Amino acid sequence: MSVIVRTGETSAPTVPTRRPQRRYVAAVLRTPRGLIGLVLVVGIILVAVVGPWVIPQDALTQGPDALVGPSGTHWLGTDEVGRDLFARLLVGTRVDLVVTLIAVPISGVLGTLLGMVGMLNRFAGSFCQRLFDVLLGVPAVILGIAVALAVSPGMGSVIIAIVLVTMPKFGKQSRTALLGQLPQEYVAAAEVLGYPRSRIMFRHVLPNILDAIFVRFAVEMAQAVVVEGGLSLIGLGIQPPQPSLGAMIKSGSTYLFDHPLYSMAPVVVVVGLVAGYLLLADALNEANLRR
Amino acid sequence: MTTDVPVLEIDGLTVDIAIDDDRRVPVIADVALSVGAGEILGIVGESGSGKSMTAMSIMRMLPGAASVRHGSVRYAGRDLLAMSESEMTALRGEEIGMIFQDPLAFLNPLMTVGQQIAEVLVLHGTDRRRARARALELLRLVGVRDPESRIDDYPHQFSGGMRQRVIIAIAVANNPALLIADEPTTALDVTVQAEILQLLTRLRDDLGAGLVLITHDIGIVEEVCDSVAVMYAGRIVEHGRTADVLRQPRHPYTRALMRSTPRLGLADRRRLPAIPGQPPDLARRPAGCAFHPRCPLASEQCTAEEPPLIRLHDAEAHRVACWAAGETEPPAAVEVAAPPPVRETDPSPILEVRDLRVGYQRRSLLRRGGPRDYAVDGVDLHVRRGRALGLVGESGCGKSTLARTVVGLLTPSSGEVRVAGGSWTGGRRERAALRRTVQMVFQDPYSSLNPRQTIGTILTEPLIVHGLHRDDRPGRVEELLGLVGLSTSLLDRYPYQLSGGQRQRVGIARALTLEPELIVADEPVSALDVSVQAQVINLLADLRDKLGLGILFIAHDLSVVRHLCDEVAVMQRGHIVEYADTASVFESPQHPYTRSLLAAAPGARTVKEQL
């Protein structure tokens, strides 16, 4: 009802040729944070995907030399049953990536949609939000333990745990972004033009909140790496002999003083991945704000 | 009134801004101005003209991407641009005060107004106890009634106009010699605006400070300014004493701006003379005189050479930057309105509103469904086919609530809204038919278009949803663009690539896609530049006559509705207090509120003097 007056002094001159999507990617990559984040994440993914094919050692083959230090054949040394640590690190990272890249997109899509349900039905909307509140109230590891006890521990339980931990945050994020969009006049315009509610939600509002969801996605990828590590660390994650970053940190911690590389190498990878995702999230966020 | 040493002297000021990694464009160029003690200088211009940038350069508060290329800004003989940051900080708030546009954004919601006024005093060396006494004195000075009881109130407890008074109190707290006010009344209602302008004039008299008043409204300049600088595309195009400039404007832009401003003094239903085209994009400033693409007097020289700002012989200190400053305009420029189509004497109503009440539930802690506050309280009105009804009122009067109820976004508490005989309370079929019969044009052309859709998508989507024009949708969209005067080259553009006026035309085209019979326009021009406002008002008038549309036109400003509307309804606190045909409302207003609205409109007094 109040009179909104813009003097328009801030309307920056625009170059009308490039599409907004491309400008957005360019804006993310132009910042040092965005570039470093992308290099870290893409670099680790590439090494983990290609690495196991290139190196001669196998991650599961046991050998006669247990707990030896780094050498020409075993770059990071071997573990307590003589398996090559570098090969296990690569495969473990790959397992981690598979788990997080399955879990987080599922939870992203579910969370975002459930967060927007309120637009179609107010009761369902508040029900979802209360559900998210309950899930947010339970610590991630406890949630993971509960899941591992309900279904048997393994890759499946880790994925479910990650979905349960990260989904409420997508849900909250999408609801907040949605509430920010609803007062915009283009939503009222769509309603006046007689567009169905679901169309307004998916065709109009959703594209406008996606950038906030992308930021959340990067943050939750980092969170997922941590959850996997935490669960495997207490033995309720990926089960042996399958390597994973968390499991390696756990078994390596016994030999921390004699063979520090055993547990430190996976720690470095976890830190690298988490830092990469968070830097990327930060750069995405900044690019959103600038738009 | 001017003394010998000017308080503020700007010379050759040029500021540029980075628009890309390696491209900088000037936002203001060669600005030269001076303000004497006790003088009010108005800087008037449209968005992008560089008026706010000029103010920000004086305060040394330019945004990060902008920097001063050359020129000087002297305050009482001292070069502000050469000062260190700490010297500048000492000057701000002490000797130079600034008043901003948005009174709510400027005040800290967690501090009382007394604390906020005292803060600026204490920072500049007053002790705390004296600061409170002075804060009381200041509140009284700016016209806050009963300051003893208001000093410990928080900003949210003040109305918009009162908040602006508090900001003015902060700005003048240390008796500054120079005040800079950037659109100080733009966010306020007309009647409040008149009070604030009076206050500023009185403070100038009391304090003897120089005042730079930045505005887009030439009526305000007329009312309060001693001298005026007209800016266009970053340059001063005309500068002189207000009386000289406004009585005998020499620059074609100044003349056009004055003509296209809706005035109360003009005859009803006359087409507003619009300035063709739109203000230039800074990145693509035309060569030569930046105004030449829109100028009726443009010659070859204008397209090639930038005209210098030169003094005219006949008036002292009246300067103009125009190659054709001596010439008068060809009279043919007056747009002859197409003879109105044969109008039915009493067309049938397309919209009937009867005893309408729209309420908001007052939430109380213990029970729901408590008493209601009615934003619209017992309104009757009707709009006839091919006619326009202007609904005028200040913020909070319920006019937007009424508009949203008419288009079915809000549900009435009681009473009736009938559009072409149908009602929103009817069945599914009836409502679907109504959707196509009534459409809305929104206020804010920035948020009313989905930023992620191209103009083509925005205009095609209603056709897809309603299954219209299956065989030739692109043809229909082209036709719509033609109706609102836009080129088809815009189809692949995104809204952010369009100017405000273009966006509002897209908004109107979108409202027309479903071939409605009634258009509800909620403040469709209040976010637009003056020269573009006239274009949009004329466009609505043309569409009404060509398509026989009924229009419910909502505005906060009486002068805007005069050119378009056949009838006017004045709304106050949810009620319609005056409802008559346009001529009688303007010539013999009956209700005191209508009279106060008319009296408060900027330029009203001077127009009356001239008549």
Interface residues (C-beta under 8 A of the other chain):
Chain A: M1 S2 V3 I4 V5 R6 T7 G8 E9 S11 A12 P13 T14 V15 P16 P20 Q184 E185 Y186 A188 A189 A190 E191 V192 L193 G194 Y195 P196 R199 R203 H204 P207 N208
Chain B: I19 D20 V25 S47 G48 K51 S52 M53 Q101 E183 T186 A187 D189 H216 D281 L282 A283 R284 A375 S395 G396 C397 G398 K399 S400 T401 R404 V407 G408 L409 A432 R435 R436 Q439 M440 F442 Q443 D444 Y446 S447 S448 L449 N450 P451 R452 Q453 E461 P462 V465 H466 R493 Y494 Y496 Q497 G500 G507 R510 T513 L514 E523 S526 A527 D529 H556
